[in-house]
Amino acid sequence: MVSKNQIKLITGLQQKKFRKEHQLFFAEGKKVIQELIHSDFFLEYLFTTTAVFPDVNPKKIINISESELKKISALTTPNDCLAVFRKPEPKKINETGLIVALDDIRDPGNLGTIIRLCDWFGISELVCSEETVDIYNPKVVQATMGSIARVNVSYVNLEKFISETNLPIFGTFMDGDNIYKTELPKEGIIVMGNEANGISSQIEQTVNHRLAIPRFGNLQLTESLNVATATAIILSEFKRS
């Protein structure tokens, strides 16, 4: 059974200020929870209606009803389990290889998808501006499908971080060089911009390699690509090169 205090805590964790205050976040669904359990994340509680977790200390498992799960779930249609984890200590950024940097990404689904893409393409470091949506937002955690356990996500003053690095800086712009005809290195920082406004003017000044994904449509009327879709194309080209 889930207590009133636990309901209050978990529903509060849907808000960033309470996640920061308690240093906790939650995940839903067996796949995501198992990925986090088998990583460095520390499990506090695991609430379940039917899912079985043989590797978890039984003292941390709380069996609840579907109606109780609905009270604590952030999903319209709740899954069969929800787990509360402690937020890990920030790790140092490893400035080698390819790094993805996000300039003010606001949509949780986009951030979650980009984390999955980094995991897929072997990008271990994702650097976010301080304005980017919180990685521990329940919608972000859900969208990562467990990749949150394998990508180091850091929040920094992005302009300062980029200005101090020795790595080449790549950004995507409509007037950039055709990415399919550009020789791409094995190291560098790839900056992806805000969904509505692209890369900010401050960050644009630090970019020394402007890239573009060309449009092939006959009418050439599509204004832009979704940032997660663009990230997939760009990472694929960097890795292919």
Phi, psi and chi 1 to 4 in degrees:
 res  aa     phi    psi   chi1   chi2   chi3   chi4
   1 MET       -  139.9 -177.6  176.1  179.0      -
   2 VAL   -93.8  132.2   57.5      -      -      -
   3 SER   -82.7  165.7   68.7      -      -      -
   4 LYS   -63.0  -38.1  -70.9 -177.2  179.0  179.9
   5 ASN   -65.4  -38.2  -74.5  -21.9      -      -
   6 GLN   -68.1  -39.4  -72.2  169.8  -29.0      -
   7 ILE   -61.2  -44.9  -67.3  173.1      -      -
   8 LYS   -62.9  -43.2 -177.9  178.5  179.0 -179.0
   9 LEU   -63.4  -50.7  170.0   65.7      -      -
  10 ILE   -67.7  -43.1  -63.9  166.6      -      -
  11 THR   -65.0  -32.3   54.0      -      -      -
  12 GLY   -65.2  -31.0      -      -      -      -
  13 LEU   -68.8   -5.8  -65.5  178.5      -      -
  14 GLN   -71.9  -15.1  -66.3 -171.1   36.5      -
  15 GLN  -105.3  138.7  -61.8 -178.9   50.4      -
  16 LYS   -58.5  -40.9 -176.7  178.0  179.3  179.0
  17 LYS   -63.3  -33.4   65.4  177.7 -178.7  179.4
  18 PHE   -80.2  -31.9  -70.0  115.8      -      -
  19 ARG   -63.5  -39.4  -67.3 -165.5  -65.8  -88.3
  20 LYS   -69.0  -41.6 -176.8  176.9 -179.2  180.0
  21 GLU   -63.9  -45.2  177.0 -175.6  -20.6      -
  22 HIS   -92.9  -10.8  -63.6  -72.8      -      -
  23 GLN    57.2   38.9  -71.5  -61.1  -61.6      -
  24 LEU  -130.6  160.4  -60.2  171.5      -      -
  25 PHE  -151.3  169.6   72.1   99.2      -      -
  26 PHE  -130.9  157.1   67.4   84.1      -      -
  27 ALA  -130.2  151.2      -      -      -      -
  28 GLU  -126.1  144.8  -60.1 -169.3   61.7      -
  29 GLY    98.7  138.4      -      -      -      -
  30 LYS   -61.7  -42.1 -170.3  169.7 -176.8  177.9
  31 LYS   -61.3  -50.2  178.5 -177.1  176.9   -3.6
  32 VAL   -62.5  -45.6  178.3      -      -      -
  33 ILE   -61.9  -43.2  -68.6  172.2      -      -
  34 GLN   -62.9  -39.6  -77.6 -176.2  -38.1      -
  35 GLU   -60.4  -42.6  -64.7  -89.8   11.3      -
  36 LEU   -72.5  -37.2  -64.2  179.5      -      -
  37 ILE   -61.6  -37.6  -73.5  172.3      -      -
  38 HIS   -89.8   20.3  -64.8  140.7      -      -
  39 SER  -122.2 -157.5   68.1      -      -      -
  40 ASP   -85.6   -0.4  -64.5  -26.0      -      -
  41 PHE   -75.1  136.9  -71.6   90.3      -      -
  42 PHE   -92.3  122.2 -178.1   81.3      -      -
  43 LEU   -81.9  129.0  175.1   67.3      -      -
  44 GLU   -95.1  -56.1  -66.9  -79.9  -10.3      -
  45 TYR  -140.0  153.0  -47.3  103.7      -      -
  46 LEU  -134.2  115.4 -161.7  164.8      -      -
  47 PHE  -101.5  130.7  -58.7   89.8      -      -
  48 THR  -145.5  147.3  178.3      -      -      -
  49 THR   -96.8  -43.6   57.8      -      -      -
  50 THR  -136.8  -23.2   56.9      -      -      -
  51 ALA   -63.8  144.7      -      -      -      -
  52 VAL  -111.4  133.5  177.7      -      -      -
  53 PHE  -128.8   86.0  -66.1   85.7      -      -
  54 PRO   -65.7  -21.2   22.8  -33.0      -      -
  55 ASP   -88.1   -1.9  -61.9  -25.8      -      -
  56 VAL   -99.3  139.6  175.7      -      -      -
  57 ASN   -56.8  121.3 -175.9  -22.7      -      -
  58 PRO   -54.9  -25.4  -24.3   34.0      -      -
  59 LYS   -67.5  -20.2  -66.9 -178.3  179.8  178.9
  60 LYS   -94.6   -6.4  -66.5 -166.1  173.5 -174.8
  61 ILE   -95.1  128.1  -61.9  177.1      -      -
  62 ILE  -120.2  114.8  -58.5  170.7      -      -
  63 ASN   -79.7  128.9  -67.7  -58.0      -      -
  64 ILE  -133.8  168.7   60.4  174.6      -      -
  65 SER   -88.5  167.2   65.8      -      -      -
  66 GLU   -63.2  -36.5  -69.5 -176.1    5.1      -
  67 SER   -66.8  -35.9   61.2      -      -      -
  68 GLU   -69.7  -38.2  -72.4  177.3  -47.7      -
  69 LEU   -63.2  -37.2 -177.5   59.3      -      -
  70 LYS   -61.2  -30.9  -73.3 -179.0 -179.9  178.9
  71 LYS   -69.9  -26.9  -68.0  179.0 -178.8  179.1
  72 ILE  -109.5  -10.9   57.5  176.7      -      -
  73 SER   -77.4  148.3  174.7      -      -      -
  74 ALA   -96.8   -1.0      -      -      -      -
  75 LEU   -93.3  146.6  -58.7  174.8      -      -
  76 THR   -63.0  -42.5  -55.4      -      -      -
  77 THR  -116.3   98.1  -56.1      -      -      -
  78 PRO   -59.6  149.0  -22.8   34.1      -      -
  79 ASN   -78.8 -160.0 -144.1  -55.6      -      -
  80 ASP  -105.2    6.1   56.3   -2.3      -      -
  81 CYS  -159.0  154.3   49.6      -      -      -
  82 LEU  -145.0  135.0 -179.5  151.6      -      -
  83 ALA  -128.0  142.5      -      -      -      -
  84 VAL  -103.6  128.6  177.5      -      -      -
  85 PHE  -121.7  155.2  -67.5   90.4      -      -
  86 ARG   -86.2  137.3 -175.2  154.7  -65.5  -80.3
  87 LYS   -68.5  131.8  -69.3  168.3   62.8  174.3
  88 PRO   -75.5  162.2   29.6  -35.3      -      -
  89 GLU   -69.1  143.1  -68.5  -65.9  -37.0      -
  90 PRO   -59.9  142.7  -21.7   32.8      -      -
  91 LYS  -103.6  154.1  -63.7  178.8 -178.0  177.5
  92 LYS   -66.7  141.9 -176.2  178.4  179.2 -178.8
  93 ILE   -77.3  127.9  -59.6  169.6      -      -
  94 ASN   -90.4  105.0 -180.0   13.4      -      -
  95 GLU   -87.0   60.0  -68.9 -171.9   52.1      -
  96 THR  -134.9  157.6   59.0      -      -      -
  97 GLY    69.6 -152.0      -      -      -      -
  98 LEU   -93.9  136.7  -69.3  174.1      -      -
  99 ILE  -126.0  135.2  -63.2  173.0      -      -
 100 VAL   -97.9  132.5  173.2      -      -      -
 101 ALA  -120.2  131.7      -      -      -      -
 102 LEU  -110.3  123.3  -57.2 -177.4      -      -
 103 ASP  -101.1   92.9 -178.4   15.2      -      -
 104 ASP    66.1   48.3 -166.6   17.3      -      -
 105 ILE   -78.3  126.0  -61.7  -60.7      -      -
 106 ARG  -107.2  -23.4  -63.9  -61.1  179.6   95.9
 107 ASP   -85.8  122.2 -176.4   84.5      -      -
 108 PRO   -58.5  -38.5  -23.4   33.6      -      -
 109 GLY   -63.4  -38.9      -      -      -      -
 110 ASN   -64.8  -45.9  -78.5  -23.3      -      -
 111 LEU   -62.0  -45.8  177.1   56.2      -      -
 112 GLY   -59.7  -42.2      -      -      -      -
 113 THR   -66.3  -39.9  -59.1      -      -      -
 114 ILE   -65.5  -36.8  -70.2  170.8      -      -
 115 ILE   -62.5  -42.4  -67.8  170.7      -      -
 116 ARG   -62.7  -40.3  -72.6 -174.4   71.0 -172.2
 117 LEU   -64.4  -42.1  -72.0  166.8      -      -
 118 CYS   -59.5  -43.8  -73.3      -      -      -
 119 ASP   -61.2  -44.9 -172.3   20.3      -      -
 120 TRP   -63.0  -43.0 -179.3  -91.1      -      -
 121 PHE   -92.6    8.6  -74.1  104.1      -      -
 122 GLY    75.1   28.3      -      -      -      -
 123 ILE   -93.0  113.9  -51.5  -63.6      -      -
 124 SER   -90.0  -15.7   59.3      -      -      -
 125 GLU  -120.4  124.3  -60.9  -70.6  -18.8      -
 126 LEU  -123.5  119.1  177.2   62.4      -      -
 127 VAL  -108.7  128.0  178.5      -      -      -
 128 CYS  -117.4  144.2  -59.6      -      -      -
 129 SER   -66.7  159.9   67.4      -      -      -
 130 GLU   -66.8  -17.5  -68.2  163.1  -23.6      -
 131 GLU   -87.8  -11.1  -62.7   76.4   25.2      -
 132 THR   -67.5  147.0  -66.4      -      -      -
 133 VAL   -54.3  146.7   61.9      -      -      -
 134 ASP   -67.0  130.7  179.9   23.5      -      -
 135 ILE   -60.0  -27.3 -178.1  179.6      -      -
 136 TYR   -92.9    7.1  -62.4  113.1      -      -
 137 ASN   -56.8  131.1  178.2  -53.6      -      -
 138 PRO   -52.5  -35.5  -25.9   34.3      -      -
 139 LYS   -69.5  -33.8  -67.3 -179.7 -179.9  178.5
 140 VAL   -68.4  -49.2  175.9      -      -      -
 141 VAL   -55.1  -44.8  175.6      -      -      -
 142 GLN   -63.0  -42.7 -163.2   71.1   19.8      -
 143 ALA   -70.1  -23.2      -      -      -      -
 144 THR   -72.6  -21.9   70.2      -      -      -
 145 MET    53.6   33.6  -67.2  -59.4  -68.6      -
 146 GLY   101.5  -13.5      -      -      -      -
 147 SER   -66.2  -17.2  -69.1      -      -      -
 148 ILE   -56.2  -23.8 -173.0  177.1      -      -
 149 ALA   -79.0  -13.5      -      -      -      -
 150 ARG  -121.8    1.2  -68.2  179.4  -67.9  -86.0
 151 VAL  -121.4  128.6  178.4      -      -      -
 152 ASN   -82.7  111.1 -178.0   33.9      -      -
 153 VAL  -104.2  123.0 -179.2      -      -      -
 154 SER  -122.4  143.4  -54.4      -      -      -
 155 TYR  -109.4  123.2  -73.9   79.9      -      -
 156 VAL  -141.4  169.8  -60.5      -      -      -
 157 ASN   -73.6  100.5  179.7  -40.4      -      -
 158 LEU   -63.2  -40.8 -168.2   56.7      -      -
 159 GLU   -61.3  -43.4 -175.1  178.2    0.8      -
 160 LYS   -65.9  -44.9 -178.5  174.2 -176.2  -66.5
 161 PHE   -59.8  -46.8  172.2   77.3      -      -
 162 ILE   -67.6  -38.8  -69.5  177.0      -      -
 163 SER   -67.7  -20.9   65.3      -      -      -
 164 GLU   -98.8   -7.7  -66.9  176.3   -9.2      -
 165 THR   -83.9  156.7 -173.0      -      -      -
 166 ASN   -97.6   -1.1  -66.4  -41.1      -      -
 167 LEU   -80.3  150.0  -66.2  171.0      -      -
 168 PRO   -66.7  147.1   23.6  -32.6      -      -
 169 ILE  -112.1  124.1  -47.0  -60.3      -      -
 170 PHE  -112.2  139.4  -64.1   83.7      -      -
 171 GLY  -137.6  156.5      -      -      -      -
 172 THR  -103.2  129.3   51.9      -      -      -
 173 PHE  -143.2  154.4  -57.7   89.5      -      -
 174 MET   -63.3  -29.9  -65.4  -61.3  -68.4      -
 175 ASP  -100.6   17.4   62.7   -9.9      -      -
 176 GLY   -78.9  178.3      -      -      -      -
 177 ASP   -74.1  141.4  -63.8  -32.9      -      -
 178 ASN   -56.8  117.4 -173.7  -27.4      -      -
 179 ILE   -63.6  -26.9 -168.4  169.5      -      -
 180 TYR   -76.4  -12.4  -58.6  124.2      -      -
 181 LYS  -117.3   13.3  -62.6  179.6  179.5  179.5
 182 THR  -110.3  134.5  -57.1      -      -      -
 183 GLU   -76.5  122.7 -173.6  174.2  -18.1      -
 184 LEU  -110.1  138.8  -56.9  170.9      -      -
 185 PRO   -83.4  174.4   34.0  -37.4      -      -
 186 LYS   -89.1  -11.0  -64.9 -176.3 -179.2  -61.8
 187 GLU  -127.9  148.5  -72.7 -165.1  -30.9      -
 188 GLY   154.0  169.4      -      -      -      -
 189 ILE  -109.0  124.4  -63.8  175.8      -      -
 190 ILE  -104.1  112.6  -56.0  166.3      -      -
 191 VAL   -93.9  128.8 -178.0      -      -      -
 192 MET  -115.9  136.1  -55.8  -56.7  -62.8      -
 193 GLY   -98.6  176.1      -      -      -      -
 194 ASN   -56.6  146.3  173.8  -92.1      -      -
 195 GLU   -56.1  -39.6  -69.6   90.3  -16.6      -
 196 ALA   -95.3  -35.2      -      -      -      -
 197 ASN  -114.2   -3.8  -56.6  -49.3      -      -
 198 GLY    72.7 -154.8      -      -      -      -
 199 ILE   -75.1  133.2  -64.4  172.5      -      -
 200 SER   -65.7  157.3   64.2      -      -      -
 201 SER   -61.6  -35.1   57.0      -      -      -
 202 GLN   -65.2  -44.6  -63.8   90.9  -25.3      -
 203 ILE   -72.4  -34.6  -59.6  -61.1      -      -
 204 GLU   -56.9  -35.7 -178.4  177.9   -5.9      -
 205 GLN   -66.3  -20.7  -66.4  173.7   19.3      -
 206 THR   -91.8  -11.4   68.0      -      -      -
 207 VAL   -77.6  126.1  173.4      -      -      -
 208 ASN  -109.8    2.0   41.6   40.8      -      -
 209 HIS  -138.9  108.1  -61.1  -81.5      -      -
 210 ARG   -94.4  125.0  -61.3  170.1   69.6   92.4
 211 LEU  -118.0  155.9  -61.8  173.5      -      -
 212 ALA  -139.2  142.9      -      -      -      -
 213 ILE   -95.2  110.9  -59.8  170.9      -      -
 214 PRO   -68.1  149.3   25.8  -34.5      -      -
 215 ARG   -89.4  137.0  -67.6  178.5  -66.5 -173.2
 216 PHE  -111.0   -5.7  -67.7   97.7      -      -
 217 GLY   -65.2  146.3      -      -      -      -
 218 ASN   -62.6  -37.0  -68.6  -28.9      -      -
 219 LEU   -85.5  -21.1  -62.5  179.2      -      -
 220 GLN    55.2   39.9  -57.4  -78.8  -60.4      -
 221 LEU  -100.8  -15.8  -64.9  178.5      -      -
 222 THR   -67.6  124.7  -54.6      -      -      -
 223 GLU   -74.3  -39.6  -68.6 -175.2    0.0      -
 224 SER  -162.3  169.1   63.3      -      -      -
 225 LEU  -100.9  152.6  -74.1  172.9      -      -
 226 ASN   -57.4  140.4  168.3  -86.7      -      -
 227 VAL   -61.9  -35.4   64.6      -      -      -
 228 ALA   -69.7  -39.2      -      -      -      -
 229 THR   -63.6  -44.4  -58.4      -      -      -
 230 ALA   -62.1  -39.7      -      -      -      -
 231 THR   -61.8  -41.3  -58.2      -      -      -
 232 ALA   -60.9  -44.9      -      -      -      -
 233 ILE   -64.4  -45.8  -65.8  169.0      -      -
 234 ILE   -65.2  -45.2  -70.0  165.8      -      -
 235 LEU   -64.0  -38.3  -69.9 -177.5      -      -
 236 SER   -61.0  -42.5  178.7      -      -      -
 237 GLU   -69.2  -40.4  -77.9  -57.7  -58.9      -
 238 PHE   -61.6  -42.8  -93.4   89.5      -      -
 239 LYS   -72.4  -35.3  -71.5  -63.8 -177.1  176.9
 240 ARG   -66.4  -36.0 -170.1  176.0   68.0   85.1
 241 SER   -69.7      -  -62.4      -      -      -
